[in-house]
Amino acid sequence: MSSKNNTKTDEEITRLNWDEFGNIVMSMAKNVIGKFKPDVIIGVGRSGLIPASILVKILGISEFYTIITRLYSEGKPPHRLGKDPSILFDNVGSLTGKKVLIVDDFARTGDTIKTVKKRISESKSDEVKSAVVGLRRDSSYKPDFIGTIFEGCLIFPWDSPR
C-alpha cells in the first residue's frame, strides 16, 4: 500500500511498493494492448528501463532499445538540473516503418519524452506513442498511456531514500 507524507519542502510524497507498481504496469499493458500494437519499445533511462522491460515481456515485443537522458537530480524530490534534457546514451536501431512506444517512469513537464520523441522523429518510424507509470497532476503534458496520476513526488520501490 502506498504511503504519503510531507518532506521538509512540504511536497507530498507518494511511495509505491512492488505490488502497487506491478498492478499499475499490468493495467498499463492491458490499456496498450487494447489500443496500440508497438513493434518497438524504447525505455527512457534510467528508471524508465524497469517498466519498459516489464512491458516488453508482457507485450511480447522483440525489439527493445534504450535512450538515457538527464534532466533531474537523483534526490527525492528531484531538482531540475537545466533547461532542456540531454541525451547521454542512445542505442536505437532502425525504426523505419515501425510503431514505437516510449516508456518512462514518470512525467512532470513532459520535456524528457518530448526530447526522446524528437530524436525518434528523425527515424522515419510509422507511429510513436508514449507511456508513463506516473503522471504528475499539474503536468501540461499528457502521454498516450498513463499508469497513475500523483501529486508532488513519486517514489518507486527501487528508489533509495536520500
PyMOL commands that set and color helices and strands:
alter all, ss='L'
color gray80, all
select helices_A, chain A and resi 18-35+49-59+111-121
alter helices_A, ss='H'
color red, helices_A
select strands_A, chain A and resi 3-6+12-15+40-45+63-70+86-90+99-107+127-136+145-150+153-155
alter strands_A, ss='S'
color yellow, strands_A
deselect
rebuild
show_as cartoon
